[in-house]
């Protein structure tokens, strides 16, 4: 059956653009989250996300992944 889509396993999956696009979006988002914490962040400590660098990095990484994998990014809006 030549029409079936082959499942990519292990090393094959890591070589695909889809995998690296997601990794790159997380790295860019996490970098943006850190830069937001560093230059804009909350100095009073009352802001849940921007007063802690770890939370800013995690939040930025999640937002970066969401923006790349959102339905609008794939033209399904």
MOSULQUI-V352394 format. One line per field, one symbol per residue. phi: phi as a letter, one per 20 degrees, with the letter a starting at -180 (. if undefined). psi: psi as a letter, one per 40 degrees, with the letter a starting at -180 (. if undefined). burial: + if it has 9 or more other ideal C-beta (glycine too) atoms within 8 Angstrom, else -. A space follows every 50 residues. Layout:
# MOSULQUI-V352394
phi: ???
psi: ???
burial: ???
This chain:
# MOSULQUI-V352394
phi: .eefeffeclffffeeffffffffffffffffffffffddheefneefee ecffffffffffffffffdfgffemdf
psi: heeihhhhibdddeeiddddddddddddddddddddddddiheeeehdde ehddddddddddddddddeidddeff.
burial: ------------+--+--+-++--++++++++++-++---+-----+--+ ++--+++++++++++-++---------
